[in-house]
Amino acid sequence: MQPSDIKALLEARLEDCDFYIQGEGCNFQVIAVGDVFGGLSPVKRQQLIYGALSEEIASGAVHAVSIKTYTPAQWADAPENVASPGQGA
């Protein structure tokens, strides 16, 4: 699978989120940004992502997934957010 495949799956299964995917083969790093994560514990946030990829994980198409989740407000100040320099200044 390619990062674009993972992104398409997540976009189809989790509405109103932005996804930033890196990786190759069956190992991926997922950054997910959305209001849906507000008020959820870190475990519940990860469960949303794992749940959306459960078929691919069960089949072995996706073997390892590293997940970071943010609300839009958290993303504005996240170190991984290099798309908008100067945010939070």
Buried (B, 14 or more C-beta within 10 A) or exposed (E): BEBEBBBEBBBEBBEEBBBBBEBEEBEBBBBBBBEBBEEBEEEEBBBBBBEBBEEBBEEEBBEEBEBBBBBEEBBEEBEEBEEEEEEEE
